[in-house]
Structure formats: structure tokens, C-alpha cells
Amino acid sequence: MHLPESFEHLVAEANKQKLYKQLVLQLNKDFLYANIDLDFDVDILPTSLKVLLHETVYKLINEKFADYLNLLYIIDVSETKIKQLAGDDTLKLSEQVAFLILQREWQKVWLKSQYR
């Protein structure tokens, strides 16, 4: 499986395979497991999803770092990829982490769809 390199590519691939709704549901499931109060509507526009996820990650980094780490653990975002990001700009970091979260969630959804 080749992971999408951009948010737009990820959404296009999810829509093409009719898995966008499952992607949102997987996000909701993992956020619930992480005990983070965020529930995306399954009909959320991709741009709104991107903005809300980015804002949430930014707030978690700045205000609830332990919850942020727990979320990354539950979603199973690669620690190596996180360590490769520059942490000097929290806004940019949170945007990159939000994309890594979406990539990992897409991986889960895609694998489930392939091996059902």
C-alpha cells in the first residue's frame, strides 16, 4: 500500500474507493478510545475535517500534552515519523501531526476494506 503524500490525495483516494465515511468513523472511534471529546459528523466536508483535526491537535499539544501522547499511541502513529518533524513551530507541527493521524487512520480503513 502506498500512503497518500498530501491531504488532498488522501481524500481523493478515500472518495474514489468510497471509504471517506469509514475514515471519519475510524477517527471518531479512536478519539473516543483516547477519551477526547471530538465527534466528527460523517458528512463533514474534507476541508472542515482538516481544520477541526488541526485545531484539536494544536490544542492538545499546548494544553493537554498527555492526552496528545495517548491519542498518538491509540491511533498508532509512527514514533519515528513524529520524531522526524521539527518541533520549533507548534502550529506547523500540529498540522503535520494531523496529517500523520489521517494517514494512519486511512491505512486502517484501507486494510479493513481489503481484507473483509
N, CA and C atoms as an extended XYZ file, in Angstrom:
348
Properties=species:S:1:pos:R:3:atomname:S:1:resname:S:1:resid:I:1 pbc="F F F"
N         0.843       -1.189        0.000 N   MET     1
C         0.000        0.000        0.000 CA  MET     1
C         0.879        1.240        0.000 C   MET     1
N         0.565        2.146       -0.885 N   HIS     2
C         1.281        3.421       -0.954 CA  HIS     2
C         0.454        4.472       -0.220 C   HIS     2
N         1.049        5.100        0.795 N   LEU     3
C         0.331        6.117        1.563 CA  LEU     3
C         0.257        7.422        0.784 C   LEU     3
N        -0.893        8.071        0.817 N   PRO     4
C        -1.029        9.374        0.148 CA  PRO     4
C        -0.039       10.385        0.724 C   PRO     4
N         0.493       11.233       -0.145 N   GLU     5
C         1.512       12.206        0.253 CA  GLU     5
C         0.932       13.559        0.670 C   GLU     5
N        -0.358       13.764        0.420 N   SER     6
C        -0.968       15.035        0.788 CA  SER     6
C        -2.404       14.784        1.245 C   SER     6
N        -2.947       15.762        1.927 N   PHE     7
C        -4.318       15.666        2.394 CA  PHE     7
C        -5.276       15.514        1.212 C   PHE     7
N        -5.057       16.282        0.172 N   GLU     8
C        -5.934       16.252       -0.994 CA  GLU     8
C        -5.913       14.879       -1.652 C   GLU     8
N        -4.724       14.305       -1.758 N   HIS     9
C        -4.588       12.982       -2.361 CA  HIS     9
C        -5.277       11.921       -1.496 C   HIS     9
N        -5.137       12.041       -0.196 N   LEU    10
C        -5.763       11.108        0.736 CA  LEU    10
C        -7.291       11.144        0.589 C   LEU    10
N        -7.851       12.334        0.568 N   VAL    11
C        -9.304       12.489        0.441 CA  VAL    11
C        -9.781       11.989       -0.925 C   VAL    11
N        -9.019       12.300       -1.976 N   ALA    12
C        -9.395       11.847       -3.316 CA  ALA    12
C        -9.411       10.316       -3.373 C   ALA    12
N        -8.409        9.691       -2.771 N   GLU    13
C        -8.335        8.228       -2.754 CA  GLU    13
C        -9.475        7.627       -1.926 C   GLU    13
N        -9.761        8.231       -0.779 N   ALA    14
C       -10.851        7.761        0.076 CA  ALA    14
C       -12.196        7.876       -0.648 C   ALA    14
N       -12.408        8.981       -1.337 N   ASN    15
C       -13.653        9.167       -2.094 CA  ASN    15
C       -13.739        8.199       -3.268 C   ASN    15
N       -12.623        8.013       -3.943 N   LYS    16
C       -12.587        7.108       -5.097 CA  LYS    16
C       -12.962        5.681       -4.681 C   LYS    16
N       -12.484        5.272       -3.516 N   GLN    17
C       -12.763        3.917       -3.035 CA  GLN    17
C       -14.010        3.858       -2.149 C   GLN    17
N       -14.708        4.989       -2.073 N   LYS    18
C       -15.931        5.088       -1.261 CA  LYS    18
C       -15.687        4.704        0.198 C   LYS    18
N       -14.567        5.217        0.743 N   LEU    19
C       -14.184        4.907        2.118 CA  LEU    19
C       -14.067        6.156        2.997 C   LEU    19
N       -14.494        7.304        2.487 N   TYR    20
C       -14.369        8.537        3.273 CA  TYR    20
C       -15.181        8.450        4.564 C   TYR    20
N       -16.392        7.943        4.473 N   LYS    21
C       -17.250        7.817        5.648 CA  LYS    21
C       -16.594        6.905        6.698 C   LYS    21
N       -16.001        5.805        6.238 N   GLN    22
C       -15.320        4.890        7.158 CA  GLN    22
C       -14.102        5.552        7.808 C   GLN    22
N       -13.441        6.426        7.053 N   LEU    23
C       -12.303        7.170        7.601 CA  LEU    23
C       -12.756        8.059        8.757 C   LEU    23
N       -13.854        8.759        8.571 N   VAL    24
C       -14.397        9.629        9.621 CA  VAL    24
C       -14.841        8.794       10.819 C   VAL    24
N       -15.485        7.673       10.564 N   LEU    25
C       -15.926        6.798       11.652 CA  LEU    25
C       -14.737        6.237       12.437 C   LEU    25
N       -13.660        5.904       11.738 N   GLN    26
C       -12.456        5.405       12.408 CA  GLN    26
C       -11.831        6.492       13.279 C   GLN    26
N       -11.810        7.719       12.777 N   LEU    27
C       -11.321        8.848       13.581 CA  LEU    27
C       -12.156        8.995       14.849 C   LEU    27
N       -13.470        8.962       14.690 N   ASN    28
C       -14.366        9.091       15.849 CA  ASN    28
C       -14.114        7.981       16.864 C   ASN    28
N       -13.953        6.777       16.370 N   LYS    29
C       -13.723        5.627       17.244 CA  LYS    29
C       -12.437        5.800       18.057 C   LYS    29
N       -11.360        6.193       17.398 N   ASP    30
C       -10.077        6.322       18.098 CA  ASP    30
C       -10.053        7.528       19.037 C   ASP    30
N       -10.724        8.600       18.660 N   PHE    31
C       -10.808        9.747       19.571 CA  PHE    31
C       -11.615        9.380       20.808 C   PHE    31
N       -12.658        8.581       20.630 N   LEU    32
C       -13.446        8.122       21.763 CA  LEU    32
C       -12.599        7.244       22.688 C   LEU    32
N       -11.814        6.329       22.101 N   TYR    33
C       -10.921        5.478       22.892 CA  TYR    33
C        -9.909        6.311       23.668 C   TYR    33
N        -9.474        7.413       23.066 N   ALA    34
C        -8.484        8.284       23.712 CA  ALA    34
C        -9.136        9.227       24.721 C   ALA    34
N       -10.453        9.125       24.839 N   ASN    35
C       -11.207        9.952       25.782 CA  ASN    35
C       -11.094       11.447       25.459 C   ASN    35
N       -11.108       11.736       24.162 N   ILE    36
C       -11.059       13.123       23.695 CA  ILE    36
C       -12.423       13.452       23.108 C   ILE    36
N       -12.999       14.532       23.609 N   ASP    37
C       -14.357       14.905       23.240 CA  ASP    37
C       -14.369       15.570       21.865 C   ASP    37
N       -14.397       14.735       20.833 N   LEU    38
C       -14.474       15.229       19.468 CA  LEU    38
C       -15.201       14.169       18.654 C   LEU    38
N       -16.280       14.562       18.032 N   ASP    39
C       -17.074       13.629       17.255 CA  ASP    39
C       -17.405       14.285       15.919 C   ASP    39
N       -16.759       13.820       14.872 N   PHE    40
C       -16.996       14.371       13.541 CA  PHE    40
C       -18.292       13.815       12.974 C   PHE    40
N       -19.066       14.669       12.331 N   ASP    41
C       -20.252       14.211       11.613 CA  ASP    41
C       -19.763       13.435       10.386 C   ASP    41
N       -20.413       12.329       10.072 N   VAL    42
C       -19.960       11.506        8.947 CA  VAL    42
C       -20.048       12.233        7.603 C   VAL    42
N       -20.843       13.284        7.550 N   ASP    43
C       -20.983       14.053        6.308 CA  ASP    43
C       -20.110       15.307        6.299 C   ASP    43
N       -19.139       15.380        7.193 N   ILE    44
C       -18.277       16.560        7.276 CA  ILE    44
C       -17.490       16.727        5.974 C   ILE    44
N       -17.372       17.959        5.555 N   LEU    45
C       -16.578       18.254        4.361 CA  LEU    45
C       -15.108       18.017        4.676 C   LEU    45
N       -14.343       17.531        3.718 N   PRO    46
C       -12.926       17.279        3.958 CA  PRO    46
C       -12.153       18.498        4.472 C   PRO    46
N       -12.479       19.682        3.952 N   THR    47
C       -11.778       20.882        4.417 CA  THR    47
C       -12.084       21.164        5.886 C   THR    47
N       -13.327       20.953        6.282 N   SER    48
C       -13.703       21.150        7.685 CA  SER    48
C       -13.046       20.108        8.572 C   SER    48
N       -12.972       18.886        8.095 N   LEU    49
C       -12.297       17.819        8.837 CA  LEU    49
C       -10.839       18.189        9.086 C   LEU    49
N       -10.190       18.666        8.048 N   LYS    50
C        -8.778       19.048        8.155 CA  LYS    50
C        -8.590       20.159        9.190 C   LYS    50
N        -9.433       21.180        9.123 N   VAL    51
C        -9.321       22.319       10.039 CA  VAL    51
C        -9.604       21.901       11.482 C   VAL    51
N       -10.672       21.164       11.703 N   LEU    52
C       -11.032       20.733       13.059 CA  LEU    52
C        -9.974       19.814       13.659 C   LEU    52
N        -9.467       18.897       12.862 N   LEU    53
C        -8.429       17.992       13.348 CA  LEU    53
C        -7.161       18.766       13.693 C   LEU    53
N        -6.791       19.691       12.830 N   HIS    54
C        -5.609       20.523       13.077 CA  HIS    54
C        -5.766       21.336       14.366 C   HIS    54
N        -6.914       21.970       14.524 N   GLU    55
C        -7.167       22.772       15.736 CA  GLU    55
C        -7.115       21.904       16.993 C   GLU    55
N        -7.687       20.719       16.910 N   THR    56
C        -7.714       19.818       18.064 CA  THR    56
C        -6.310       19.371       18.443 C   THR    56
N        -5.524       18.987       17.458 N   VAL    57
C        -4.143       18.561       17.731 CA  VAL    57
C        -3.354       19.721       18.313 C   VAL    57
N        -3.543       20.921       17.782 N   TYR    58
C        -2.845       22.100       18.293 CA  TYR    58
C        -3.178       22.339       19.769 C   TYR    58
N        -4.470       22.274       20.098 N   LYS    59
C        -4.889       22.475       21.493 CA  LYS    59
C        -4.339       21.384       22.398 C   LYS    59
N        -4.341       20.150       21.932 N   LEU    60
C        -3.816       19.050       22.740 CA  LEU    60
C        -2.324       19.232       23.025 C   LEU    60
N        -1.575       19.623       22.019 N   ILE    61
C        -0.132       19.839       22.207 CA  ILE    61
C         0.106       20.929       23.243 C   ILE    61
N        -0.659       22.002       23.145 N   ASN    62
C        -0.437       23.156       24.022 CA  ASN    62
C        -1.065       23.039       25.401 C   ASN    62
N        -2.186       22.347       25.506 N   GLU    63
C        -2.932       22.357       26.767 CA  GLU    63
C        -3.027       21.000       27.465 C   GLU    63
N        -3.011       19.919       26.694 N   LYS    64
C        -3.190       18.582       27.275 CA  LYS    64
C        -2.213       17.615       26.617 C   LYS    64
N        -0.935       17.804       26.903 N   PHE    65
C         0.095       17.042       26.207 CA  PHE    65
C        -0.013       15.538       26.471 C   PHE    65
N        -0.372       15.150       27.683 N   ALA    66
C        -0.525       13.720       27.997 CA  ALA    66
C        -1.645       13.102       27.152 C   ALA    66
N        -2.731       13.842       26.953 N   ASP    67
C        -3.827       13.364       26.111 CA  ASP    67
C        -3.384       13.253       24.651 C   ASP    67
N        -2.557       14.193       24.223 N   TYR    68
C        -1.993       14.179       22.868 CA  TYR    68
C        -1.167       12.909       22.657 C   TYR    68
N        -0.283       12.611       23.605 N   LEU    69
C         0.548       11.409       23.505 CA  LEU    69
C        -0.303       10.146       23.524 C   LEU    69
N        -1.328       10.130       24.355 N   ASN    70
C        -2.235        8.991       24.431 CA  ASN    70
C        -2.958        8.788       23.096 C   ASN    70
N        -3.390        9.878       22.482 N   LEU    71
C        -4.062        9.804       21.188 CA  LEU    71
C        -3.134        9.197       20.133 C   LEU    71
N        -1.896        9.668       20.098 N   LEU    72
C        -0.941        9.135       19.129 CA  LEU    72
C        -0.710        7.640       19.356 C   LEU    72
N        -0.675        7.245       20.613 N   TYR    73
C        -0.485        5.833       20.957 CA  TYR    73
C        -1.688        5.001       20.506 C   TYR    73
N        -2.878        5.477       20.782 N   ILE    74
C        -4.097        4.739       20.420 CA  ILE    74
C        -4.248        4.622       18.909 C   ILE    74
N        -3.972        5.705       18.212 N   ILE    75
C        -4.083        5.679       16.749 CA  ILE    75
C        -2.919        4.889       16.143 C   ILE    75
N        -1.825        4.813       16.878 N   ASP    76
C        -0.635        4.080       16.457 CA  ASP    76
C         0.129        4.826       15.363 C   ASP    76
N         0.298        6.126       15.582 N   VAL    77
C         1.098        6.937       14.674 CA  VAL    77
C         2.560        6.582       14.912 C   VAL    77
N         3.310        6.438       13.848 N   SER    78
C         4.713        6.042       13.938 CA  SER    78
C         5.530        7.043       14.758 C   SER    78
N         6.160        6.534       15.806 N   GLU    79
C         7.007        7.378       16.650 CA  GLU    79
C         8.177        7.938       15.847 C   GLU    79
N         8.692        7.142       14.933 N   THR    80
C         9.800        7.581       14.081 CA  THR    80
C         9.395        8.788       13.243 C   THR    80
N         8.190        8.730       12.668 N   LYS    81
C         7.715        9.848       11.841 CA  LYS    81
C         7.507       11.104       12.686 C   LYS    81
N         6.996       10.927       13.902 N   ILE    82
C         6.789       12.079       14.791 CA  ILE    82
C         8.123       12.721       15.138 C   ILE    82
N         9.118       11.908       15.431 N   LYS    83
C        10.436       12.417       15.806 CA  LYS    83
C        11.128       13.139       14.659 C   LYS    83
N        10.762       12.830       13.428 N   GLN    84
C        11.358       13.469       12.264 CA  GLN    84
C        10.831       14.888       12.033 C   GLN    84
N         9.710       15.218       12.668 N   LEU    85
C         9.113       16.541       12.480 CA  LEU    85
C         9.849       17.580       13.318 C   LEU    85
N         9.944       18.782       12.767 N   ALA    86
C        10.561       19.888       13.511 CA  ALA    86
C         9.543       20.428       14.512 C   ALA    86
N         9.952       20.559       15.759 N   GLY    87
C         9.023       20.979       16.800 CA  GLY    87
C         9.127       22.435       17.193 C   GLY    87
N         9.836       23.233       16.406 N   ASP    88
C        10.033       24.637       16.778 CA  ASP    88
C         8.800       25.506       16.511 C   ASP    88
N         7.929       25.099       15.603 N   ASP    89
C         6.711       25.842       15.292 CA  ASP    89
C         5.510       24.937       15.581 C   ASP    89
N         4.835       25.176       16.695 N   THR    90
C         3.747       24.306       17.137 CA  THR    90
C         2.598       24.269       16.133 C   THR    90
N         2.325       25.387       15.490 N   LEU    91
C         1.233       25.432       14.515 CA  LEU    91
C         1.528       24.506       13.328 C   LEU    91
N         2.742       24.602       12.814 N   LYS    92
C         3.134       23.750       11.694 CA  LYS    92
C         3.232       22.290       12.135 C   LYS    92
N         3.772       22.059       13.319 N   LEU    93
C         3.884       20.711       13.856 CA  LEU    93
C         2.508       20.058       13.978 C   LEU    93
N         1.545       20.796       14.509 N   SER    94
C         0.206       20.240       14.697 CA  SER    94
C        -0.456       19.914       13.355 C   SER    94
N        -0.175       20.709       12.345 N   GLU    95
C        -0.709       20.424       11.012 CA  GLU    95
C        -0.105       19.136       10.456 C   GLU    95
N         1.195       18.962       10.645 N   GLN    96
C         1.861       17.759       10.160 CA  GLN    96
C         1.400       16.518       10.928 C   GLN    96
N         1.235       16.654       12.229 N   VAL    97
C         0.763       15.532       13.051 CA  VAL    97
C        -0.669       15.168       12.665 C   VAL    97
N        -1.498       16.162       12.404 N   ALA    98
C        -2.876       15.897       11.984 CA  ALA    98
C        -2.882       15.076       10.692 C   ALA    98
N        -1.975       15.392        9.791 N   PHE    99
C        -1.892       14.619        8.547 CA  PHE    99
C        -1.401       13.202        8.812 C   PHE    99
N        -0.422       13.044        9.718 N   LEU   100
C         0.055       11.703       10.067 CA  LEU   100
C        -1.071       10.871       10.689 C   LEU   100
N        -1.907       11.526       11.488 N   ILE   101
C        -3.066       10.849       12.081 CA  ILE   101
C        -4.005       10.370       10.967 C   ILE   101
N        -4.292       11.261       10.029 N   LEU   102
C        -5.176       10.884        8.914 CA  LEU   102
C        -4.570        9.767        8.074 C   LEU   102
N        -3.268        9.830        7.850 N   GLN   103
C        -2.596        8.771        7.087 CA  GLN   103
C        -2.752        7.418        7.777 C   GLN   103
N        -2.520        7.397        9.080 N   ARG   104
C        -2.613        6.136        9.823 CA  ARG   104
C        -4.045        5.612        9.845 C   ARG   104
N        -4.996        6.525       10.040 N   GLU   105
C        -6.396        6.117       10.034 CA  GLU   105
C        -6.798        5.596        8.649 C   GLU   105
N        -6.292        6.235        7.602 N   TRP   106
C        -6.561        5.778        6.240 CA  TRP   106
C        -5.996        4.374        6.039 C   TRP   106
N        -4.810        4.136        6.563 N   GLN   107
C        -4.191        2.822        6.468 CA  GLN   107
C        -5.095        1.750        7.099 C   GLN   107
N        -5.614        2.049        8.276 N   LYS   108
C        -6.504        1.106        8.969 CA  LYS   108
C        -7.764        0.830        8.140 C   LYS   108
N        -8.383        1.890        7.655 N   VAL   109
C        -9.625        1.768        6.892 CA  VAL   109
C        -9.389        0.995        5.598 C   VAL   109
N        -8.311        1.324        4.918 N   TRP   110
C        -7.998        0.671        3.649 CA  TRP   110
C        -7.740       -0.823        3.875 C   TRP   110
N        -6.958       -1.153        4.894 N   LEU   111
C        -6.665       -2.556        5.185 CA  LEU   111
C        -7.931       -3.330        5.532 C   LEU   111
N        -8.795       -2.729        6.334 N   LYS   112
C       -10.064       -3.392        6.678 CA  LYS   112
C       -10.900       -3.657        5.419 C   LYS   112
N       -10.906       -2.691        4.516 N   SER   113
C       -11.710       -2.851        3.297 CA  SER   113
C       -11.123       -3.938        2.385 C   SER   113
N        -9.827       -4.104        2.406 N   GLN   114
C        -9.172       -5.090        1.544 CA  GLN   114
C        -9.330       -6.514        2.064 C   GLN   114
N        -9.388       -6.650        3.392 N   TYR   115
C        -9.372       -7.989        3.978 CA  TYR   115
C       -10.662       -8.337        4.716 C   TYR   115
N       -11.748       -7.761        4.267 N   ARG   116
C       -13.061       -8.053        4.838 CA  ARG   116
C       -13.544       -9.387        4.387 C   ARG   116
